[in-house]
């Protein structure tokens, strides 16, 4: 699958969201290096997603939107993550398109 937001039948791009499974996070920080506007390491040594207004989202399963300009960086984060814990899915049907559970 190419690294772009998926097109719907009407030609519009589908919104994507990302979340991190902290139970699998190794705290390596690769995600924060690739996409610091989306990911951040907290004082517990684990990575979390951030909201559009830069707030760290620490609730289990918290998601944040994937900004189109940062999509490649978010996908690279998911591919390079040693913990295989970054999940990118379509908002519309919650199907994972990048990450360990992608089809």
Secondary structure, 3 states (H helix, E strand, C coil): CCCCCCECCCCCECCEEEEECCCCCCCCCHHHHHCCCCEEECCCCCEEEECCCCCEECCCCCEEECCHHHHHHHHHHHHHCCCCCEEEEECCCCCEEECCCCC
